[in-house]
């Protein structure tokens, strides 16, 4: 987690269900919440997340749109 919060790249290998998606999502959300002035959906793209499978893409979308 410290590597991610410092804005550095990282490579993680972990079992399914271990919380990888949340670990990558937390710094993104933290950064976006700290922007001033506050952003809205109409401000454009602020983060791009790449995932290797459709299923993982759907899981990530679900996490960010709750």
MILO-541108 format. One line per field, with one value per atom (N, C-alpha, C, O): x, y, z; chain; residue number from 1; atom name; residue in three letters. Coordinates in steps of 0.05 Angstrom, whole numbers. Layout:
BEGIN
x [X;...]
y [Y;...]
z [Z;...]
chaine [A;...]
num [NUM;...]
atome [CA;...]
residu [ALA;...]
REM end
This chain:
BEGIN
x [16;0;17;10;39;55;65;66;73;83;61;66;36;14;7;1;8;1;23;18;47;68;68;85;48;46;64;69;76;94;79;58;91;80;86;105;68;72;61;44;70;60;51;67;26;16;5;-9;13;2;-10;4;-36;-50;-74;-83;-83;-106;-131;-134;-150;-176;-190;-189;-203;-217;-200;-209;-175;-157;-159;-146;-174;-178;-161;-157;-150;-133;-147;-136;-172;-187;-190;-186;-196;-199;-173;-173;-151;-125;-118;-106;-124;-118;-139;-132;-163;-184;-180;-186;-171;-169;-152;-161;-128;-112;-125;-122;-138;-151;-174;-175;-190;-212;-202;-212;-181;-169;-159;-163;-145;-134;-157;-156;-177;-199;-215;-224;-218;-232;-216;-228;-190;-173;-170;-159;-181;-179;-196;-218;-186;-201;-199;-176;-220;-248;-257;-245;-278;-288;-295;-304;-291;-297;-325;-337;-335;-361;-358;-337;-378;-378;-373;-364;-379;-378;-351;-346;-332;-305;-286;-264;-294;-277;-263;-270;-244;-230;-208;-193;-208;-188;-171;-150;-181;-166;-174;-197;-154;-159;-149;-126;-166;-160;-161;-181;-139;-137;-140;-128;-156;-160;-159;-168;-149;-145;-170;-169;-191;-215;-240;-241;-260;-286;-298;-309;-295;-306;-294;-307;-268;-254;-263;-266;-266;-276;-303;-308;-321;-347;-345;-360;-327;-323;-313;-323;-294;-283;-305;-307;-320;-341;-361;-370;-368;-387;-376;-391;-351;-338;-340;-345;-335;-334;-361;-363;-381;-407;-427;-451;-419;-437;-446;-461]
y [-24;0;25;44;27;52;59;82;39;45;58;77;49;60;88;105;93;120;141;165;131;149;155;170;144;149;133;140;112;95;71;64;59;35;11;11;-9;-33;-57;-53;-80;-105;-123;-129;-132;-148;-174;-175;-196;-222;-233;-236;-238;-248;-265;-263;-281;-299;-284;-261;-297;-286;-281;-298;-258;-252;-240;-238;-233;-223;-192;-182;-179;-150;-133;-109;-144;-129;-105;-83;-108;-87;-63;-40;-69;-48;-34;-10;-49;-37;-17;4;-23;-4;19;41;13;34;55;79;47;66;91;113;88;112;130;154;117;133;150;174;137;152;173;196;167;186;211;233;206;228;245;270;232;247;263;286;253;267;292;311;290;313;335;356;332;353;377;374;400;425;443;447;452;448;420;405;412;385;379;396;354;346;335;327;334;322;303;301;288;268;282;269;307;322;334;347;331;342;326;335;303;287;265;259;252;229;237;255;225;230;205;207;182;157;136;135;121;99;73;72;54;28;7;4;-8;-29;-56;-61;-74;-100;-121;-115;-145;-165;-180;-193;-179;-195;-178;-159;-187;-173;-175;-156;-198;-202;-183;-172;-180;-161;-132;-116;-126;-99;-94;-72;-113;-110;-107;-92;-122;-120;-93;-81;-82;-56;-34;-16;-37;-17;-17;4;-41;-43;-29;-16;-33;-20;10;23;22;51;64;88;49;61;56;62;45;40;65;65]
z [0;0;0;-14;15;15;-13;-20;-29;-56;-72;-87;-70;-85;-77;-93;-51;-41;-47;-45;-55;-63;-93;-103;-107;-135;-152;-176;-141;-156;-168;-159;-189;-201;-183;-169;-185;-169;-185;-202;-178;-190;-167;-149;-167;-146;-156;-176;-143;-149;-123;-103;-124;-100;-108;-131;-90;-95;-100;-91;-113;-118;-91;-73;-88;-64;-42;-19;-48;-28;-24;-6;-41;-38;-56;-50;-77;-95;-107;-108;-115;-128;-108;-116;-84;-64;-58;-54;-58;-53;-74;-69;-99;-121;-122;-131;-114;-115;-94;-99;-70;-48;-54;-48;-65;-70;-92;-91;-111;-132;-120;-125;-104;-91;-72;-72;-57;-39;-54;-46;-76;-92;-103;-102;-115;-127;-106;-112;-82;-61;-51;-41;-54;-45;-65;-58;-89;-109;-102;-91;-108;-103;-127;-137;-138;-130;-135;-151;-121;-123;-152;-167;-161;-188;-190;-170;-214;-220;-243;-255;-248;-271;-298;-317;-299;-324;-329;-350;-311;-313;-331;-336;-340;-357;-342;-319;-355;-344;-324;-330;-301;-281;-274;-262;-282;-277;-298;-307;-306;-325;-311;-302;-310;-298;-320;-333;-323;-343;-328;-307;-340;-328;-351;-373;-345;-365;-374;-395;-358;-366;-363;-348;-378;-376;-348;-338;-336;-309;-289;-272;-291;-273;-279;-260;-304;-311;-298;-287;-299;-287;-257;-245;-244;-216;-208;-188;-223;-217;-221;-205;-243;-248;-225;-216;-215;-193;-168;-154;-163;-140;-141;-121;-165;-167;-171;-168;-178;-183;-161;-164;-139;-116;-104;-84]
chaine [A;A;A;A;A;A;A;A;A;A;A;A;A;A;A;A;A;A;A;A;A;A;A;A;A;A;A;A;A;A;A;A;A;A;A;A;A;A;A;A;A;A;A;A;A;A;A;A;A;A;A;A;A;A;A;A;A;A;A;A;A;A;A;A;A;A;A;A;A;A;A;A;A;A;A;A;A;A;A;A;A;A;A;A;A;A;A;A;A;A;A;A;A;A;A;A;A;A;A;A;A;A;A;A;A;A;A;A;A;A;A;A;A;A;A;A;A;A;A;A;A;A;A;A;A;A;A;A;A;A;A;A;A;A;A;A;A;A;A;A;A;A;A;A;A;A;A;A;A;A;A;A;A;A;A;A;A;A;A;A;A;A;A;A;A;A;A;A;A;A;A;A;A;A;A;A;A;A;A;A;A;A;A;A;A;A;A;A;A;A;A;A;A;A;A;A;A;A;A;A;A;A;A;A;A;A;A;A;A;A;A;A;A;A;A;A;A;A;A;A;A;A;A;A;A;A;A;A;A;A;A;A;A;A;A;A;A;A;A;A;A;A;A;A;A;A;A;A;A;A;A;A;A;A;A;A;A;A;A;A;A;A;A;A]
num [1;1;1;1;2;2;2;2;3;3;3;3;4;4;4;4;5;5;5;5;6;6;6;6;7;7;7;7;8;8;8;8;9;9;9;9;10;10;10;10;11;11;11;11;12;12;12;12;13;13;13;13;14;14;14;14;15;15;15;15;16;16;16;16;17;17;17;17;18;18;18;18;19;19;19;19;20;20;20;20;21;21;21;21;22;22;22;22;23;23;23;23;24;24;24;24;25;25;25;25;26;26;26;26;27;27;27;27;28;28;28;28;29;29;29;29;30;30;30;30;31;31;31;31;32;32;32;32;33;33;33;33;34;34;34;34;35;35;35;35;36;36;36;36;37;37;37;37;38;38;38;38;39;39;39;39;40;40;40;40;41;41;41;41;42;42;42;42;43;43;43;43;44;44;44;44;45;45;45;45;46;46;46;46;47;47;47;47;48;48;48;48;49;49;49;49;50;50;50;50;51;51;51;51;52;52;52;52;53;53;53;53;54;54;54;54;55;55;55;55;56;56;56;56;57;57;57;57;58;58;58;58;59;59;59;59;60;60;60;60;61;61;61;61;62;62;62;62;63;63;63;63;64;64;64;64;65;65;65;65;66;66;66;66]
atome [N;CA;C;O;N;CA;C;O;N;CA;C;O;N;CA;C;O;N;CA;C;O;N;CA;C;O;N;CA;C;O;N;CA;C;O;N;CA;C;O;N;CA;C;O;N;CA;C;O;N;CA;C;O;N;CA;C;O;N;CA;C;O;N;CA;C;O;N;CA;C;O;N;CA;C;O;N;CA;C;O;N;CA;C;O;N;CA;C;O;N;CA;C;O;N;CA;C;O;N;CA;C;O;N;CA;C;O;N;CA;C;O;N;CA;C;O;N;CA;C;O;N;CA;C;O;N;CA;C;O;N;CA;C;O;N;CA;C;O;N;CA;C;O;N;CA;C;O;N;CA;C;O;N;CA;C;O;N;CA;C;O;N;CA;C;O;N;CA;C;O;N;CA;C;O;N;CA;C;O;N;CA;C;O;N;CA;C;O;N;CA;C;O;N;CA;C;O;N;CA;C;O;N;CA;C;O;N;CA;C;O;N;CA;C;O;N;CA;C;O;N;CA;C;O;N;CA;C;O;N;CA;C;O;N;CA;C;O;N;CA;C;O;N;CA;C;O;N;CA;C;O;N;CA;C;O;N;CA;C;O;N;CA;C;O;N;CA;C;O;N;CA;C;O;N;CA;C;O;N;CA;C;O;N;CA;C;O;N;CA;C;O;N;CA;C;O]
residu [UNK;UNK;UNK;UNK;UNK;UNK;UNK;UNK;UNK;UNK;UNK;UNK;UNK;UNK;UNK;UNK;UNK;UNK;UNK;UNK;UNK;UNK;UNK;UNK;UNK;UNK;UNK;UNK;UNK;UNK;UNK;UNK;UNK;UNK;UNK;UNK;UNK;UNK;UNK;UNK;UNK;UNK;UNK;UNK;UNK;UNK;UNK;UNK;UNK;UNK;UNK;UNK;UNK;UNK;UNK;UNK;UNK;UNK;UNK;UNK;UNK;UNK;UNK;UNK;UNK;UNK;UNK;UNK;UNK;UNK;UNK;UNK;UNK;UNK;UNK;UNK;UNK;UNK;UNK;UNK;UNK;UNK;UNK;UNK;UNK;UNK;UNK;UNK;UNK;UNK;UNK;UNK;UNK;UNK;UNK;UNK;UNK;UNK;UNK;UNK;UNK;UNK;UNK;UNK;UNK;UNK;UNK;UNK;UNK;UNK;UNK;UNK;UNK;UNK;UNK;UNK;UNK;UNK;UNK;UNK;UNK;UNK;UNK;UNK;UNK;UNK;UNK;UNK;UNK;UNK;UNK;UNK;UNK;UNK;UNK;UNK;UNK;UNK;UNK;UNK;UNK;UNK;UNK;UNK;UNK;UNK;UNK;UNK;UNK;UNK;UNK;UNK;UNK;UNK;UNK;UNK;UNK;UNK;UNK;UNK;UNK;UNK;UNK;UNK;UNK;UNK;UNK;UNK;UNK;UNK;UNK;UNK;UNK;UNK;UNK;UNK;UNK;UNK;UNK;UNK;UNK;UNK;UNK;UNK;UNK;UNK;UNK;UNK;UNK;UNK;UNK;UNK;UNK;UNK;UNK;UNK;UNK;UNK;UNK;UNK;UNK;UNK;UNK;UNK;UNK;UNK;UNK;UNK;UNK;UNK;UNK;UNK;UNK;UNK;UNK;UNK;UNK;UNK;UNK;UNK;UNK;UNK;UNK;UNK;UNK;UNK;UNK;UNK;UNK;UNK;UNK;UNK;UNK;UNK;UNK;UNK;UNK;UNK;UNK;UNK;UNK;UNK;UNK;UNK;UNK;UNK;UNK;UNK;UNK;UNK;UNK;UNK;UNK;UNK;UNK;UNK;UNK;UNK;UNK;UNK;UNK;UNK;UNK;UNK]
REM end
